[in-house]
């Protein structure tokens, strides 16, 4: 079969090095309930491990439950993880961030001051002989036909400019209000099976196109399919799961850490 690879993106001309860590859908929140606080504690622990071991971090969207860049404003509850990201950059550990549907608007303080590399959509790249496809994935699977239009509007420069006219506390209050990930985990529904299946087929098609590892976020059910030494991966989430991916230079692993619901 003829391969149809996209041109690999040169990731800011930076030398990336394994191990590669892949995270998505952690939904770190300004909410002070116990579940978001536990997510914060777990992700800070993982960041500490990455700091000690080195490598490269890829965030595939919805790392924050809501982030909207406003004149260097950092919500107090999110400052610990922002400091942890800064420490990674200071140690020359590259951080590459694909915007999700909750945190597309990070470009500004985090990219300027912390050196995080931001990408509005999918990225493809090559490390030696291994080809990667990475995305958040909200444009692939969604529950309502109007979502692509809503997504386009929310990402439009005019909408972003209008939001920036609001007081910053109003903006974050709105973000908290519309998100259901600040509830207790037992009240947050699982992703329907047909959504998981659609994403799985999409990623398997990417392997057929010639990628060796195709990874997506957004769909909160962890999944790793190995096929002829290639991997189709849904990273899962940190709501019902505590899952993330690691590629050590030859083998991909989907790590499912222990997690206690409230």
DRENKOL-938784 format. One record per residue (C-alpha): residue number from 1; residue in one letter; x, y, z. Coordinates in Angstrom, 1 decimal. Example, Ala and Ser with C-alpha at 12.3 -4.5 7.8 and 13.67 -1.06 7.14 Angstrom:
REC    i  aa      xx      yy      zz
REC    1   a    12.3    -4.5     7.8
REC    2   s    13.7    -1.1     7.1
REM end
This chain:
REC    i  aa      xx      yy      zz
REC    1   x     0.0     0.0     0.0
REC    2   x     1.3     3.4    -0.9
REC    3   x     2.0     5.5     2.2
REC    4   x     0.5     9.0     2.5
REC    5   x     2.6    10.7     5.2
REC    6   x     2.1    14.3     6.0
REC    7   x     5.4    16.3     6.0
REC    8   x     6.8    15.9     9.5
REC    9   x     6.8    19.1    11.5
REC   10   x    10.2    20.3    12.5
REC   11   x     9.5    20.8    16.2
REC   12   x    10.9    24.3    16.7
REC   13   x    14.3    23.1    15.5
REC   14   x    14.8    21.6    19.0
REC   15   x    16.6    18.3    19.6
REC   16   x    14.0    16.0    21.1
REC   17   x    15.2    13.0    23.0
REC   18   x    13.7     9.9    24.6
REC   19   x    12.0     9.0    26.8
REC   20   x     9.0    10.7    25.4
REC   21   x     6.1    11.2    27.8
REC   22   x     2.6    11.7    26.5
REC   23   x    -0.2    13.2    28.6
REC   24   x    -3.7    14.4    28.0
REC   25   x    -7.0    15.1    29.6
REC   26   x    -5.8    15.7    33.1
REC   27   x    -8.1    18.7    33.5
REC   28   x    -6.2    20.5    36.2
REC   29   x    -8.7    22.9    37.7
REC   30   x    -9.1    26.0    39.8
REC   31   x   -11.7    24.1    41.7
REC   32   x   -10.6    23.3    45.3
REC   33   x   -12.5    20.0    45.7
REC   34   x   -10.7    16.9    46.7
REC   35   x   -10.7    15.2    43.3
REC   36   x    -8.9    18.1    41.5
REC   37   x    -6.5    18.5    44.3
REC   38   x    -5.6    14.8    44.0
REC   39   x    -5.1    15.1    40.3
REC   40   x    -2.7    18.0    41.0
REC   41   x    -0.7    16.0    43.5
REC   42   x    -0.4    13.0    41.1
REC   43   x     0.7    15.1    38.1
REC   44   x     3.3    17.0    40.2
REC   45   x     4.7    13.6    41.2
REC   46   x     5.0    12.6    37.6
REC   47   x     6.6    16.0    36.7
REC   48   x     9.1    15.3    39.4
REC   49   x    10.0    11.9    37.8
REC   50   x    10.3    13.5    34.4
REC   51   x    12.6    16.2    35.9
REC   52   x    14.9    13.5    37.4
REC   53   x    15.0    11.2    34.3
REC   54   x    14.9    13.7    31.5
REC   55   x    13.4    13.3    28.1
REC   56   x    10.7    15.2    26.3
REC   57   x     7.1    15.9    27.3
REC   58   x     4.2    16.0    24.9
REC   59   x     0.9    17.3    26.2
REC   60   x    -2.0    16.4    23.9
REC   61   x    -4.6    18.9    25.1
REC   62   x    -6.9    19.4    28.1
REC   63   x    -4.0    19.4    30.5
REC   64   x    -5.9    22.3    32.2
REC   65   x    -9.6    22.1    32.6
REC   66   x    -9.6    25.7    31.5
REC   67   x    -6.8    28.1    30.6
REC   68   x    -7.1    31.5    29.0
REC   69   x    -4.0    33.6    28.6
REC   70   x    -4.5    37.1    30.2
REC   71   x    -1.6    39.4    30.8
REC   72   x     0.6    36.8    32.7
REC   73   x    -2.3    35.9    35.0
REC   74   x    -1.8    32.5    36.7
REC   75   x    -4.7    31.2    39.0
REC   76   x    -3.3    30.5    42.4
REC   77   x    -4.4    26.9    42.4
REC   78   x    -2.5    26.2    39.2
REC   79   x     0.7    27.9    40.2
REC   80   x     2.4    24.7    41.5
REC   81   x     2.1    22.9    38.1
REC   82   x     3.2    26.1    36.2
REC   83   x     6.3    26.1    38.4
REC   84   x     6.8    22.4    37.6
REC   85   x     6.6    23.1    33.9
REC   86   x     9.1    26.0    34.3
REC   87   x    11.5    23.6    36.0
REC   88   x    11.3    21.2    33.1
REC   89   x    12.1    24.0    30.7
REC   90   x    15.0    25.2    32.8
REC   91   x    16.5    21.8    32.7
REC   92   x    16.2    21.8    28.9
REC   93   x    13.4    19.2    28.9
REC   94   x    11.3    20.2    25.9
REC   95   x     7.6    20.7    26.5
REC   96   x     5.4    20.4    23.4
REC   97   x     1.7    21.3    23.8
REC   98   x    -1.2    20.7    21.5
REC   99   x    -4.2    22.8    22.3
REC  100   x    -7.3    21.0    23.4
REC  101   x   -10.9    22.0    23.6
REC  102   x   -10.5    23.2    27.2
REC  103   x    -7.1    24.9    26.9
REC  104   x    -6.6    26.0    23.3
REC  105   x    -5.9    29.5    24.5
REC  106   x    -2.6    29.0    26.3
REC  107   x    -0.4    30.9    23.9
REC  108   x     1.2    33.9    25.7
REC  109   x     2.6    33.6    29.2
REC  110   x     3.3    29.9    29.1
REC  111   x     4.9    29.9    25.7
REC  112   x     6.8    33.2    26.2
REC  113   x     8.0    32.8    29.8
REC  114   x     8.3    29.1    30.1
REC  115   x     9.4    28.2    26.6
REC  116   x     6.5    25.8    26.0
REC  117   x     6.1    25.0    22.3
REC  118   x     2.4    25.4    21.3
REC  119   x     0.6    23.8    18.4
REC  120   x    -3.0    24.6    17.5
REC  121   x    -3.7    21.2    15.9
REC  122   x    -2.1    17.9    15.0
REC  123   x     1.6    17.4    14.9
REC  124   x     3.7    14.8    13.0
REC  125   x     7.4    14.3    13.5
REC  126   x    10.1    11.7    13.1
REC  127   x    12.6    10.5    15.7
REC  128   x    15.3     8.5    13.8
REC  129   x    13.2     5.9    12.0
REC  130   x    10.1     6.2    14.0
REC  131   x     7.2     8.4    12.7
REC  132   x     4.7     9.9    15.2
REC  133   x     1.2    11.3    14.7
REC  134   x    -0.2    13.2    17.7
REC  135   x    -3.5    15.0    18.2
REC  136   x    -6.0    16.1    20.8
REC  137   x    -8.8    14.6    18.7
REC  138   x   -11.9    16.7    19.5
REC  139   x   -12.3    17.4    15.8
REC  140   x   -12.5    13.7    15.0
REC  141   x   -15.1    12.5    17.5
REC  142   x   -17.9    14.7    19.0
REC  143   x   -21.4    14.2    20.3
REC  144   x   -23.2    16.9    18.4
REC  145   x   -23.3    17.9    14.7
REC  146   x   -22.8    21.6    15.6
REC  147   x   -19.5    21.1    17.3
REC  148   x   -17.2    21.8    14.4
REC  149   x   -18.8    25.2    14.0
REC  150   x   -18.6    26.0    17.7
REC  151   x   -15.0    24.9    17.7
REC  152   x   -14.2    27.2    14.8
REC  153   x   -16.0    30.2    16.5
REC  154   x   -14.2    29.7    19.9
REC  155   x   -10.8    29.6    18.2
REC  156   x   -11.5    32.6    16.0
REC  157   x    -9.4    35.8    16.8
REC  158   x   -12.6    37.9    17.2
REC  159   x   -14.0    35.6    19.9
REC  160   x   -10.6    35.5    21.7
REC  161   x   -10.4    39.3    21.6
REC  162   x   -13.9    39.6    23.0
REC  163   x   -13.1    37.3    25.8
REC  164   x   -10.1    39.3    26.7
REC  165   x   -12.3    42.3    27.3
REC  166   x   -14.0    40.5    30.2
REC  167   x   -12.5    40.7    33.7
REC  168   x   -10.2    37.8    34.2
REC  169   x   -12.1    36.4    37.2
REC  170   x   -15.3    36.4    35.0
REC  171   x   -13.5    34.5    32.3
REC  172   x   -12.3    31.8    34.7
REC  173   x   -15.7    31.6    36.5
REC  174   x   -17.3    31.0    33.1
REC  175   x   -14.7    28.3    32.3
REC  176   x   -15.4    26.5    35.6
REC  177   x   -19.2    26.8    35.1
REC  178   x   -19.4    25.2    31.7
REC  179   x   -17.0    22.3    32.5
REC  180   x   -18.5    19.2    34.1
REC  181   x   -15.0    17.8    35.1
REC  182   x   -15.2    19.6    38.4
REC  183   x   -17.8    17.2    39.7
REC  184   x   -17.0    14.1    41.6
REC  185   x   -15.7    11.3    39.4
REC  186   x   -18.7     9.1    40.1
REC  187   x   -21.0    11.7    38.5
REC  188   x   -18.9    12.1    35.3
REC  189   x   -20.2     9.7    32.6
REC  190   x   -17.9     7.4    30.7
REC  191   x   -17.3     8.0    27.0
REC  192   x   -19.8     6.0    24.8
REC  193   x   -18.3     2.9    23.2
REC  194   x   -19.1     4.1    19.6
REC  195   x   -16.9     7.2    20.2
REC  196   x   -14.0     5.0    21.4
REC  197   x   -14.4     2.8    18.4
REC  198   x   -14.5     5.7    15.9
REC  199   x   -11.3     7.1    17.4
REC  200   x    -9.7     3.6    17.3
REC  201   x   -10.4     3.2    13.6
REC  202   x    -9.1     6.7    12.9
REC  203   x    -5.8     5.9    14.6
REC  204   x    -5.5     2.5    12.9
REC  205   x    -5.9     4.3     9.6
REC  206   x    -3.0     6.5    10.5
REC  207   x    -0.8     3.4    11.0
REC  208   x    -1.9     2.3     7.5
REC  209   x    -0.8     5.7     6.2
REC  210   x     2.7     4.9     7.4
REC  211   x     3.0     6.3    10.9
REC  212   x     4.6     4.0    13.5
REC  213   x     2.8     5.5    16.5
REC  214   x    -0.5     7.3    16.3
REC  215   x    -1.7     8.9    19.6
REC  216   x    -4.8    10.8    20.6
REC  217   x    -6.3    12.4    23.6
REC  218   x    -9.9    13.6    24.1
REC  219   x   -11.5    10.2    24.3
REC  220   x   -11.1     9.4    28.0
REC  221   x   -10.9     5.6    27.7
REC  222   x    -7.2     4.4    27.7
REC  223   x    -6.5     2.1    24.8
REC  224   x    -3.2     0.7    23.3
REC  225   x    -3.3    -1.5    20.2
REC  226   x     0.0    -3.0    18.9
REC  227   x    -0.1    -4.0    15.3
REC  228   x     3.1    -5.2    13.5
REC  229   x     5.3    -3.3    15.9
REC  230   x     3.2    -0.2    15.5
REC  231   x     0.9     1.4    18.1
REC  232   x    -2.5     3.1    18.0
REC  233   x    -3.0     4.8    21.3
REC  234   x    -5.8     6.6    23.2
REC  235   x    -4.1     8.1    26.3
REC  236   x    -7.2     8.0    28.5
REC  237   x    -7.7    10.6    31.3
REC  238   x    -7.0    11.5    34.9
REC  239   x   -10.7    11.6    35.8
REC  240   x   -11.6     7.9    35.8
REC  241   x    -8.1     6.7    35.1
REC  242   x    -4.6     7.9    35.8
REC  243   x    -3.0     6.9    32.4
REC  244   x    -0.2     8.3    30.2
REC  245   x     2.2     7.0    27.6
REC  246   x     5.9     6.5    27.6
REC  247   x     8.1     5.7    24.5
REC  248   x    11.6     4.7    25.6
REC  249   x    13.2     4.8    22.1
REC  250   x    11.9     1.5    21.0
REC  251   x     8.8     0.3    22.8
REC  252   x     5.6     2.2    23.7
REC  253   x     3.9     1.6    27.0
REC  254   x     0.5     2.9    28.2
REC  255   x     1.0     3.3    32.0
REC  256   x    -2.1     3.0    34.2
REC  257   x    -1.3     4.3    37.6
REC  258   x    -3.3     3.6    40.7
REC  259   x    -6.2     5.9    41.3
REC  260   x    -8.7     6.2    44.1
REC  261   x   -12.1     7.8    43.4
REC  262   x   -13.7    10.0    46.1
REM end
